[in-house]
């Protein structure tokens, strides 16, 4: 159990955060640069900048650059939030991420909520938002940087990151990374407090 201290100074207890929810908070990951454009349209660029390898999984660092192409203020605001809000439109046009592993398994993420209780361990692999990230811009351009937490570690072989964002004109687009390189980096992960 992790200790949590209240404003009165009395310790309280809360359960530890499950491994599939976020990366270990006491590790310094190994950075594997990727630097690949995943998709490009007139108004959107999606890129994979790097992988952060932890002992239990991988954070996939993804970046997006958005240009406003005549959208209303309401639509532009919705787009800046990655399509994770809901409008009156039918679902399905929002930004959707998927990882395809070498042995054929997939892990998918298409917004909040991720479809199960926080403390319910997923079957197979899980893909969710990692802690951290951010963005900035204005009425005409917006840059976003965030991470996708893939748990557990992938198997050896090619791993594909797939993105689709139909509203922004992006059909299935893929970048392939080497699962063996990820596993080879695990022994170099360091504990922050040995």
N, C-alpha and C positions, 0 to 999 in steps of 0.2 A: 504494500500500500504506500502511496505517496502521501507525505504530510502536507496539509494545507492549513495555513494560519489565518484565522479570522481577524477582523479589525480590532477585536478585543484582546488579541494576543494569544488566545487559547487555540491550541492545535486541534484541527479537525482531520478527519480522514476522508479520502476519496480514492476511488479505484484508479489504478494505473491506466494510462491511455493504451488501448490495444494496438498491437504492432501494425495491423492493417489500416489503421486510421491515419497515422502520420509516421514520418521517419524517426529513428531514435534521436532523442534530444541531447544525448550525451556523447555523440560521435562527430568526428570531423570526417566528412565524406571525401572520396577520391573523385576529382573532377575529370571527366572525359569530354573534351571539346568535340562538337559535332558540326555546327555552323552550316546547316543545310536549309535551303528554302523548301518548304513543304508544298506551298501553293501560292499563286500570284494571280490576282484579278485587277481590274482597273481601280478598285477601292480597297483591296485587302491583300496583305502579305502575311502568311503564317510561316514561321520558321522554328526549327529546333536548334537551340544554341548549344546545349551541353547536357550531359548526364551527370548526376551526382550519385555515386555508388555508396551505399551504406551496407552494413553487415546483413540486413534483412530485406532489402529492396532497393529500388532506384527511383530518384526524382528525375523526371524528364522535364528540362527547362524549355518552355515554349514561349515564343514572342509573337505578337501580332501588331501590325501597323495598319491603321484604318484611316481611309480618307472619306470624307462626306461627299456623296454624289447626288445631292438633291433630296435626301431624306428629310422628312418633317422633323421638327425638334423632338417630338415624342418617339419617333422611330429611331433617330440618332441616339437618343438616351438609352433606348432598349438595346441597341447594337453594342454600345459601350459597355454594357453589363454582360456581354458575351452571349446574349440570348437566354440568360438564365431566369429572367422574369417571365411573366406570361402576359400576352396581349389577348385581344379578342380572336386573333388568327388561330387556326388549328395548329397543334404542336407538330414538330418535325422539321422546321426550318432552322432551328437553333444550332449553334456550334456543337459538334459531336466528336468525341475522341474515342479511339479504339486501339488496343495493342494486340497484334497477332504474333504469337510465340512460335518458335521453331517446330514444336510438335503439333501445332494446329490449334491449341487453345487460344481463347480470346479473353480480354478484359475490356469492358466498355464503360465510358463515362459520358453522360449527356446532360449534366446539370444537377441541380439540387432537387429533392434529396436523392441519394444514390441507391435507394430502393430497399434498404434494410436498416435495422436498428443499429445504433452506434456500437453496441457491444456484441453484436451478432457476427461471429466469424464467417466470412464468405467461403463458399466452396470454390476451390481453384484460386485463380488470381483476382486481385482487386485493383481498380484504378480509380483514384479520387484526387481531389485537390490537395497539394502539399501546403504546409504553412509558408507564409511569406509571399512575396510578389507585390505587384502594384502597377500603376500606370499613371499617365498624365497626358494632357493635351487640351484641346478646346473645341470650338464649334466646327472646325474643318479637318482636324487630324487628331488621332489619339493613338498612343503607343501603350501596349500592355505587356507585362512580363509576369509569368506565373509558372508553377510547377505542377506536374501530375505525379502522384505517388503510386508506383507500381509495387505491389506486395504479393507474394514474396519475390525473391530473386528469380529472374528468368532462367530457363535452361540454356545450355550451349546452342549455338546455331544462330541464324538470322532472326532478328526481332523487328517487326514492322510497326511503326507508329502511323496510324491512319487518321486523317481529319476529314470532316465533311461539314460544310456550312452553306446549305443550299440558298439561303437568303442572300448571301454574299457571293453567289456564283461559284462556289467551290464544291465540286463533286469529289468523290473519294480520291484523296491524294495521299501519297505514301513516302516515307523515308525509312530506309532499312539500316539498322545498326547491328553490330556483332555481339551476340550474347556471350561469346567466349571472352571477349575483351572486358565485359562487365564482370564476369566471374573471376577473371585474372586480377582485377583491381581490388577485390574484396580483402585479401590479406593486407593491403596497404591502408585500409580504414583504421583510424586511430580513435581511441577513447579520449574524451576531453578530460576526464578525471580518472586516471588509472588507479 
